[in-house]
Amino acid sequence: MDNAQGKKVILEFLRQHTLAMIATSHADGKPEAAAIDFSVRDNLEIVFDTSEQTRKFENLSDRTSVALVVGWDKNITVQYEGDAMKVSASEMQEYQKAHLESVPVEREFVENGAVLFKVVPRWMRYSDFTKDPVERLEVRF
């Protein structure tokens, strides 16, 4: 399967989920993981929101590299690595509208000042452990 087909499979899988685990790291290198609600854009950017009072917000101020895991409930998962950045003021309306359409439960949180982030992908792996042999697709950006 080529890169374009792999991206399509991963996008379809990610669109079936709204919960992920995200890992960030503190300036001293200590890791931190948290569950997040997320949405995904056509270009495979992950979008999430967080409060400025969270450790992940502080961590992302110093280090933009993140890792995410989505899925596993049906023995299928996506591992995702990328760089997280605040959504710019010029993109905010577009990103916020799409994010809240995908994850409406976040509306109150966003309206009360949560900061919207986008994660630009560097690498992804889709693994389907229901197949024998295990189906794995890697995508690099």
ABEGO torsion letter per residue (X at the ends): XBAAAAAAAAAAAAAABABBBBBBBBAAGBBBBBBBBBBBBAAGBBBBBBBAABAAAAAAAABABBBBBBEGAAGBBBBBBBBBBBBBAAAAAAAAAAAAAABAAAAAAAAAGBBBBBBBBABBBBBBAABOBBBBBBBBX
